[in-house]
Amino acid sequence: MEINPTVTFKHDRTVMFGKRPKVLIVGGGLGGLTLGILLHKASIPFEIYERVIEVKPFGAAMYFNCTTANFFKQCGIYEEFVALGKPISAMHICNEDRELEFSIDFEGHDEMYGADGYMFSRPQVYDLLLRQVPPKRIHFGKKVLTMEQGGNGVLVRFSDGTEAEGDILVGADGAYSAVRQGLYEKLKKANKLPASDALPLPFSTVCLVAQTNPLTLEEFPDIALEKSRLINFIGTNKMYSWSTTTTAQNTICWDCTLFLDEETSKDNDSFRCSEWGAEAAMSMCEDIKDFPVISGGDKIVTVQDLIDRTPKELISKVMLEEKVFKTWYNCRTVLIGDGVGGSNAMHDAIVLANRINGLPFHPVAEEIEAAFKAYKKERIDWVGRASDNSRAFVTMVGQSTSSRITRYILKHTPSWAMRRLERRQFTHRPQAAFLPAVEDKGSVKTAPQPSLTIKTPVEAQQPTLTQAV
């Protein structure tokens, strides 16, 4: 297919057979899979292209709550989803002497927001979502080389020599999105890219994420607790924080964050564009092996005990980078999941699916871009809040003066004030407009969702033979 940017169409939809736009999704992570699931349920044609040949089971812990519960309920997999997780009632902040400094309470979320929060290991959530996508719709080993778009469609070329054609291109491929880089390169040449979007991604931390094998009660008594035990440790006179989380599978998801200064930033810059993998993690394991952890028993346990019980392929060193970009779309290309967490990418996917589903049959580029504009308008404030929350958490567990002040404030903040802060995040409980609505029983009402009012287009009546002639 030849993409001609100057081609435009003036459709007479009364004499054309109904055609939904075909969506090409680059990136098979949580956001890409969520969008694929929703498009499948909306009977909108789509294909997912993932660069890796096989998705590795990275051991990161993930927190999901009321903000994604409606999606799982609408898809009919909420019970299965909850069974994979472990409910959580608090996050505990401890010092290096294994002493509790303070806790952040999560109790009462079901009554207030309609669903409790749960802790998961990332592979459990990923596998559940993957099972909802028809296998023929997801293609692995597809690394994007080039992309073109214009009035008559999009064309993506992959490193294996294959091509894909469609009407919409979605970049859901992470912090170093090939779709975003390709789009931004073209916009920059045309002097249409904001200067801030051309800057490199900022990073100030390096993180080790891992998951142990299933443990016994003798090894880690806390795994027997009904609710997940999430403990964050703050280092003393060291630029680290680390955490442990118990899972429903009797494993421990653990991580360690190194807060970078000017010198350590240079040392770690080589990992900026590298893939997650165990090879880069071993030296960091050596640095943190003596850090204390809490098992719930009398035995003194350190990170080394977790390392010994963790398969090497489940230990990964990653760069934590975050930035809210100004440019989200252009013509037929749109981006989701701008680097502020898995839940945020899923929220993007829900709203974008509503906007795509609301497009008329045979949409032209201008109609598609207008839908993308509305998608960004609906999501931008929530993404900003998610980014603020993420930065606040990093500050809270950090080693700076601001970190110490933040912890002091949180320690002395009354529970009613913490509830008010929660509402900024937990009133956002999006749903798909084209699936049966979930009754939101939370006493704290959900925030307005503009895309929830969008209707599925009605196909124009097909012409009779006489009309066609």
N, C-alpha and C positions, 0 to 999 in steps of 0.2 A: 504494500500500500504506500502511495506517495502522500505525504502530509503537506498540504498547502495552507499556510496561515491565512491566505487571502480568501479562501473559499468560505462562503456562507450559504446557508440554505433558508429559504422561506417556505416552510412546510404548509401544505394544505392537509391537515390531519384527518379531514373527512374522507379523503380518497387514498389513504395510506394504511397498510396493515400495522396493527399495534406492535411497537417494538420498544422494550425497556432498554435503557443504556447499559452497555457491557462495561463492567468495572474491572480494571487490572489493579490488584493489590500487591505492592512490592513490600515484603516483610511478613513473615509468619509468626510474629511474636503475639503477645496477648491482645494488643490492639488490632492487628491484622486478622487474627482468628475471630475476634468478637465481631468485626465488621463483616467477615465472611459468613458467620453464622446468621447474622441478621439479614443480609442480602439473600441468603438461601431461603430463609423463611418468608421473605417478601417476593420470592420468585423473580429476582433480578439476577441476570447472568453475571458471573464473576469468576476470576481465577486468582489464586494466591501464588506468588513466586518468592521463594526463600533461598537466600544465597548459599547456606550451608547444606551439605549433603545429608547430614543427620544432626538433629537438635540434641545438644549435650544436656544432661540433667543437672544444671547448676543448682547448688544447694541453698540458695538464698531463702530466707524467711520472708513471707508476705502477709500483710494485714489487710483483710477485707471486711467491710462493714455495711451499714445500711445504704451507702451510696452506690453499691453494685448489686445489692440483694434483689432489687426489682428486675434487673436483667436476667439473673439466674431463675427467678420465679417465672417470668414471662416465657422463658425457653423451656420450662418444665424440668429443670435439673437442679432446683434449689436443694432438695433433700439430699441428693447425691453429693452436691457441692459441700453442704454443711458436714456430711459424714466424713469428708476428707480432712476437715479442719478440726481445730480444738478451740473452744470458746476461751475468751480472754477477759479478765475483769480488771486488770491493772498492769501498768508498766512500772517496774521497780528500778530505782537509781541507787547504785551501791558504790562505795569507794573501794580502793585497792586492798583494804583490810577486811573485805567481805561484810562490811557494815552497811545497813540500809540508811540512806540519806533521806529519801522521801519516795512516795509513790504517786503516780498519776492514775486516777480512778476511771474505769470504763463502765462501771455498773449502771444499770437502768436504761441502757440504750434501746432495748426492745420496746419498752413502754414509751419512751420519748420519740424514737425515730423509726420504729417499726421493725427493727432487726438488730440483733446483737453483733458484736465483732468477733472474728475468728482469725487464728493464726494458721498459716499453711506453709508447707514447703513448696517452692515454685514449681517443681516438676509435677506435683499433684494437680495443681490448677491448670497448667499447660496441657497435660494429657487429657483432662476432662474437656477442655475447649476443643482440642484437636479431634476428639471423637465425634464432635457435633458437625464437623465439616466433611462433606462427601470427599473421600480420598482422591477421586479423580480431579477435584478442584484445587488441590495443593500440589505444587511442583517444587522439589528440592534441587539444590545444585544449580540455581539460576542466578548468576551474578550479573547485575545490570552493567552494560557497557555504555549504551547511549539511549536517549529518549527524544522523541519528537512529538510535537503537538500542533494542531491547527484547527481550522474551521471544520474539517471533515473527520477528525478523530485523533487518536494517539497511537504511537508505534514505539515499542520497546525492543531493543536488541540485547541479547545475552551473550556471555562469553563462550557458551557452547555452540554458537552459531545459529541459534534459533531466534525467532521473533514472535512478538505478541501484538495483536491489534485490538483496539477497543475504543470506547467513547470517553471513559474517565480513567485517570491514573491517580492512584492513592499511594503516597509514600508513607509506609508504616514501618520503616526499616531502621529505626533507632537513632542514636545520637549522631552517628556519621552516615546519615541517610544518603544513599547514592541518588535517590530521586531529588532530594533537596539540593544536593551539591550540583546536580545537572541543571535543575531549574534556576538556582541562584547564579550559576555561571552565565547562563543566557540572559538573565535579567541584568546582571552587572554589565555585560557588554552593551546592553541597550540603555544603560544609565537609569534603570528602574528599580535597583536594589538599594534599600536603606543602608547607610554606612555601617550601622550597628550589626546588621545581619551578615556583613562580610567579615566580621572579626572572628578569630578562632574561638572555639568553645572554652570558657574559663573552667579551670579545675583547681581545687585546693585540697582534695583528699584522695587517698588511694585506699581501697577496701579489699579485704580478703573475705570471701563468702564460702561457706562450706556446710556439709550435712553429714553427720555420722551414720554408721550402720545402726540398725535397731539395737537398743541397749537393754540391759536387764535392770531390775530394781536394785540389785546389789551395786551395780556400777553407778547408777544415777537415780536415786529414789524419787526425785521430783517428777519423773515421767509418769508416776502413778497418780498424780494430782488430776482431778477432774478438769481443771482449767489450765490453760497454757501458762507456763511460768516464763515470763519475759523479763530478763534482767540486763540492764545496761550498766557497765562498769566504767568509772571515770579514773583514768590513770593519775598517779601522783608523780609530778615532776617528769612526766614523759608525754610525748605528743601523740598519745593513743587513747582511744576508747574501744571497748569490745562488748559483745552481748551474746547471750545464749537464749534459745527459745525451744521449749519442749513441743513436740508435735503429736498428732493423733497416731502416728506410726511408730511411736516410741523412739524416735530419733531426736537428735539435737541439731537444730540449725544454729550455726555460730558464725560470727563475723568479727572482724577487727578493722578499725579505721585508723589510718595514719594521717594526721593533719600536717600538710606540707608547709615548709617555709621556702625561702628563695633557693636554698641549696638542694633540699630534697625534691623540690619541683623539677630541677634539672636532672636529678638522678632518675626520676620516674617518667620523664617526658617520652622516653622511648616506648612506653606502653600505651601511649595515647591512641594510636591507631591499630594496636594489636588486638587479636581476638582473645576472648576469655580462654584460659587454659591453665592446667596444673603446673606446667613447666615454669611459668613466671612466678608461681606462688611459693616455691620451696624456701627461698632465701628469707621471705617475710615470715614464714612459719618458724624458722630458726630464731628470728628476732623476738617473737612473741610467745614462745613456748612456755615460759615461766610465769606468764600472767595468771593471776588467781581467778577461779570461777567457783560457783556454788552449785553443789549437786543435790543438796537436801539431806545428805547424810553426814556422818562424823569424819569420813575420810577427806583429807586435804587434796583437792583436785585443782589441776592447772590446765591451761590450754593444751599442753602436751598430751594429756590424757584424751582430749578430744581429737587431736591430730592422729594419735595412735589408732583411734576407732573410726577414722574417716577414710574412705577410699580416695586415693590421690586424684582420680578423675572428678571427684566431687569437691575439690578445692580449687578456687579460681581467684585470681587477682584482677581487679577491675578498677577503672577510673570512674569516679563519680563526678559527672559533668552535668551542668544544668543551665539552661538559658531559655527564656521565652522569646521566640523570634517574632518580628513584626510581620514578615511575609509568610502567609499560610497557604496561598493559592495563586494561580495564574492560569487563565484560560481553562483548560480541561484537567489541570493537575492540582492536587490538594494534599496537604500533609496532616498527619495525626500523630498524637503521642509525643509532644515536644519535650521529652526528657525530664518529666516530673513524676514518674512512677507509673506502675502498671495500671492502677485504678484510673488514673487520669487518661491514659490511652484508651481504656474501655469506655469512659464517659465520652471522649471524642467520637469513638466509633458509633455509639448509640445516637448521638445528635446528627452525625454525618449520614448515617443510614436513614434517619427520618427525612433529611433534606433530599437525599438521592431518590428515595421512594416517592417523594412528592413531585419529582420532575414529570413533565408531560411526556407522552410517548414521542419518540423521535426528537429529543431535546437538541437545540442548537447550542453552540458554544456560549452565547450570551446568557442563555437560561441556566446553563450549568454553572457558569461563573457567578451568577446572581445567587444561586443556591449556596455556593461556597462562601460568598460574602456573608450571607445570613448565618451560616454555620459558625464562622469566626466570631461574628457579633454575639452569638449566643454563648460561646465557650470562653471568650477571652478573659472575662472577669474571673471565672471559676479557675481557669488555668493560672492566672495571677495569684489567686488565693492559695492554690495548691503549691505553687512555687514558694510563696511566703512561708507556708507551713513547713515545707521541706528545709528551707534555709534556717528557720527557727529551731528545728530539731537538731540540725548539724551544729548550730551555735550552742544549743543546750548541752550537748555531749562533748563539746570541744574543750580547748585548754586556754583560750584567750580570757582577757579580763571581762569581755562581754559574756563569755560563757559562764564564768563564775557568778556574774550579776544575774544572768538569766536563771541559773539554778537556784539562787537565793530567792528570787522573786517567785518562782514556781513553788518552792518549798513552803512559802508563807502566803500563797494565794488561797483564799477560802474556796470551798467546793462550788458555791453558787457562782463565783466569778469564772471558774473553769468551765462550768456548764455554758455560760454565755459565750465563751471563746469557741467551744465546740460547735455551736450552732452555725457559725460562719461556714463550716465545712459540711455538717451533717444535714442541713436543709436541702442540699443538692442530691436528689434521689431520682435521676432521670429514668425514663421508660421509653420503649419503642412505641411509636404512635400507631403502627400497623398490626400490633399484636394485642390480644386481650389485656385490658388494663388490670394492674394489680391494685387492690384496695390498700391504700396507705393508711395503716392504723396508728401511726405515731401521733402522740399528743402534740408534738411540735410539727406544725404543718410544713409540707415540702415547699420549696421555693418555686415560683412560676417557671415553666419550661415552654418557651415559645414553639418549639418544633413539635410538641405533643398535639397541637391542633391541626397539623398538616394531614390532609387526606390523600389516600392512594388515588391516582388518576383513573378515570373511567375511560376505557377504550372507545374511540369513536365508532359509531355504527359502520360496518363494512358496506361498501357500495354494492348495489345489485349489478348484474351484467349489463343492463341497459344504462345505468348510471356510469359504469366504467367505460362504456363505449362513448 
